[in-house]
Amino acid sequence: MRRRQALQIAAAAASLPWTGCGGNTPNPAIGQTASPTTAPGKSATPTPEPTAQPSATAASSAEAPPEPVANPTPEPAAKPLEPSFSRVICRVGKNHGHVFVVTLADVLSGADKTYQIAGTAKHPHEVTLTAEDMKTLLKGELLRAKSTQGLTHTHRVHVRCAPAEDPPEWVSVCSAEFTGKDEHEVVITAADMDSGTDKTYDVQGLAGHPHKLTLTAADFQKLKKEGAVSIQTSRLDEDSHLHVVIIRYRSPKRG
């Protein structure tokens, strides 16, 4: 009888869970979180992590509309420099009494203008300067133009803004005679005479076509010693003509 009771007690003890002191509790499966309150036989539901709330500063920045950017005040346009011109020089080629006058106010206005240049001639001509022509004049450049036709002919004109006195580069110390009747011109300055180097000139003048004229250092020396030289211009490509130019030096010593 004692043996039977002992076997029954041992069998009952074997069926009980191992929760004694020092016993190891089984680890939960990977990906699951053990909860002491989870009922046996039910899967544990993971507790969601709390979402971070934006700070008050970040919330105000997100909600506040962007401040308008003030447009910078545009800087005033630079005032153009006043030209140092005080007059306008006008010339008429092969003139027989025509008068061509352009005022500085006309040039400064920058508008198209048509001029009557009949003068004392017995027939009229007109010369029109455009707004672009006025801009050219304000740059100090020489403007070449042509009149309307009258009595089967036209006139070539020169217009240029100028200071009160002609600058040295406009003053020739030599006279020049060109063969033909094309109204070619050359300006040989005192600085050219003293340079001691070759120089090539555009001698178109009031003519309707250009030519080049080259004076060598030897030519300048001859002008100073003898007072005159004879030189040929370049040939024109259109008809191969040229001009012979006699240049005379107006030496200050000769008066």
CORHUUR-V452143 format. One record per backbone hydrogen bond with DSSP energy under -0.5 kcal/mol. CO is the residue of the C=O (numbers start at 0). NH is the residue of the N-H. If there is no record, write none. Layout:
co/nh
CO/NH
CO/NH
This chain:
co/nh
0/4
1/5
2/6
3/7
4/8
5/9
6/10
7/11
8/12
9/13
10/14
11/15
12/15
16/18
19/22
28/31
31/33
34/37
38/41
43/45
45/47
54/58
55/59
56/60
57/61
58/62
59/63
67/69
86/161
87/89
88/159
90/157
91/94
96/119
96/120
98/100
102/106
103/107
104/108
105/109
105/110
106/109
112/128
114/116
114/126
116/98
117/120
124/116
125/147
126/114
126/128
128/112
129/133
130/134
131/135
132/136
133/137
134/138
135/138
135/140
136/139
141/143
142/158
144/156
149/152
152/149
154/146
155/92
156/144
157/90
158/142
159/88
161/85
161/86
166/169
167/170
169/171
172/249
174/247
175/177
176/245
182/205
182/206
185/187
186/188
187/172
188/192
189/193
190/194
191/194
191/195
198/214
200/202
200/212
202/184
203/206
210/202
211/233
212/200
214/198
215/219
216/220
217/221
218/222
219/223
220/224
221/225
221/226
222/226
226/248
228/246
230/244
235/239
240/235
242/232
243/178
244/230
244/246
245/176
246/228
247/174
247/249
248/250
250/253
250/254
